[in-house]
Amino acid sequence: QHLYAGATGRHRAGWDRAVIAEYVLLAGRIHQELADLEQAIARAGRASQAAQEATADHDLYVDAAALNLHDFYTGLERAFQQVAAIVDKSVPAGPDWHRALLEQMCVAFPDVRPAVLSRDTCQALSEFMRFRHVVRNVYAYNLDAQRVQRLVNDGARLYEQVKAEFIQFASFLDQVGRDDRR
């Protein structure tokens, strides 16, 4: 039983070994990125906890939590760009490319790949994408500590959801590679 019959059928119709090797390498990169994302979320949580416990330097811990939330979404986007370039052969461009890339990850492409992430996951990640924009474009002392705390709390749960969906997608990539070696 194939994870995505259309893609394996397309492979048999002419994908070359270099493409298959790229898929297997991408699956490995996804697993590495997940480990890095887990660290970013854990560090955001530790910084947020320290901010709640500290009276002096509270703002510095909030800044650290925000930076790690920024890193969390940036790491995800890096993986999205690789999927778009290697599998989809289409990376969005233009002023709204960040949003378009996230939306692209939530769409299945018949005969190419299943959706990388569910619609619910993408909807939740859109808040992190918007927050990352804020972190990049305002002074840290203007960050909303309550929003940072809420995102840290949401991020721990969301990471587990993203991890499960990304692992399923990486399995699809590995399956395509395994089918080729038969």
Backbone hydrogen bonds, N-H to C=O, Kabsch-Sander energy under -0.5 kcal/mol:
donor,donor_aa,acceptor,acceptor_aa,energy
7,A,4,Y,-0.9
8,T,4,Y,-1.7
9,G,5,A,-2.3
10,R,6,G,-2.1
11,H,7,A,-2.4
12,R,8,T,-2.1
13,A,9,G,-1.0
14,G,11,H,-2.3
15,W,10,R,-0.5
15,W,11,H,-1.8
19,V,16,D,-0.5
20,I,16,D,-1.7
21,A,17,R,-2.5
22,E,18,A,-2.0
23,Y,19,V,-2.0
24,V,20,I,-2.2
25,L,21,A,-2.5
26,L,22,E,-2.6
27,A,23,Y,-2.3
28,G,24,V,-1.7
29,R,25,L,-2.4
30,I,26,L,-2.5
31,H,27,A,-1.9
32,Q,28,G,-2.0
33,E,29,R,-2.9
34,L,30,I,-2.4
35,A,31,H,-1.5
36,D,32,Q,-1.9
37,L,33,E,-2.8
38,E,34,L,-2.2
39,Q,35,A,-1.6
40,A,36,D,-2.1
41,I,37,L,-2.5
42,A,38,E,-2.3
43,R,39,Q,-2.8
44,A,40,A,-2.2
45,G,41,I,-2.2
46,R,42,A,-2.4
47,A,43,R,-2.6
48,S,44,A,-2.4
49,Q,45,G,-2.5
50,A,46,R,-2.3
51,A,47,A,-2.2
52,Q,48,S,-1.8
53,E,49,Q,-1.5
54,A,50,A,-2.1
58,H,55,T,-0.7
61,Y,57,D,-1.5
62,V,58,H,-1.9
63,D,59,D,-2.3
64,A,60,L,-2.0
65,A,61,Y,-2.4
66,A,62,V,-2.6
67,L,63,D,-2.5
68,N,64,A,-2.0
69,L,65,A,-2.0
70,H,66,A,-2.4
71,D,67,L,-2.3
72,F,68,N,-2.1
73,Y,69,L,-2.1
74,T,70,H,-2.5
75,G,71,D,-2.6
76,L,72,F,-1.9
77,E,73,Y,-2.8
78,R,74,T,-2.0
79,A,75,G,-1.9
80,F,76,L,-2.6
81,Q,77,E,-2.5
82,Q,78,R,-1.7
83,V,79,A,-2.2
84,A,80,F,-2.8
85,A,81,Q,-2.5
86,I,82,Q,-3.0
87,V,83,V,-2.0
88,D,83,V,-1.9
89,K,84,A,-0.9
90,S,84,A,-2.3
97,W,94,G,-1.6
100,A,96,D,-2.2
101,L,97,W,-2.5
102,L,98,H,-2.0
103,E,99,R,-2.5
104,Q,100,A,-2.2
105,M,101,L,-1.4
106,C,102,L,-0.5
106,C,103,E,-1.2
107,V,104,Q,-1.3
109,F,113,R,-2.5
112,V,109,F,-2.5
113,R,109,F,-2.2
116,V,105,M,-1.6
117,L,105,M,-2.2
122,C,118,S,-2.3
123,Q,119,R,-2.6
124,A,120,D,-2.1
125,L,121,T,-2.6
126,S,122,C,-1.6
127,E,123,Q,-0.6
127,E,124,A,-0.8
128,F,124,A,-0.7
129,M,125,L,-2.4
130,R,126,S,-2.3
131,F,127,E,-2.2
132,R,128,F,-2.5
133,H,129,M,-1.6
134,V,130,R,-1.7
135,V,131,F,-2.7
136,R,132,R,-2.0
137,N,133,H,-1.1
137,N,134,V,-0.8
138,V,134,V,-1.4
142,N,139,Y,-2.2
143,L,140,A,-2.0
145,A,143,L,-0.8
148,V,144,D,-2.3
149,Q,145,A,-2.4
150,R,146,Q,-2.4
151,L,147,R,-2.6
152,V,148,V,-2.4
153,N,149,Q,-2.4
154,D,150,R,-2.7
155,G,151,L,-2.8
156,A,152,V,-1.5
157,R,153,N,-1.0
158,L,154,D,-2.8
159,Y,155,G,-2.8
160,E,156,A,-1.2
161,Q,157,R,-1.5
162,V,158,L,-3.0
163,K,159,Y,-3.0
164,A,160,E,-2.1
165,E,161,Q,-2.1
166,F,162,V,-3.1
167,I,163,K,-2.6
168,Q,164,A,-1.8
169,F,165,E,-2.0
170,A,166,F,-2.9
171,S,167,I,-2.0
172,F,168,Q,-1.6
173,L,169,F,-2.1
174,D,170,A,-2.5
175,Q,171,S,-2.7
176,V,172,F,-2.2
177,G,173,L,-1.8
178,R,174,D,-2.7
179,D,175,Q,-2.7
180,D,176,V,-1.4
181,R,177,G,-1.0
181,R,178,R,-0.5
182,R,178,R,-0.5
182,R,179,D,-0.8
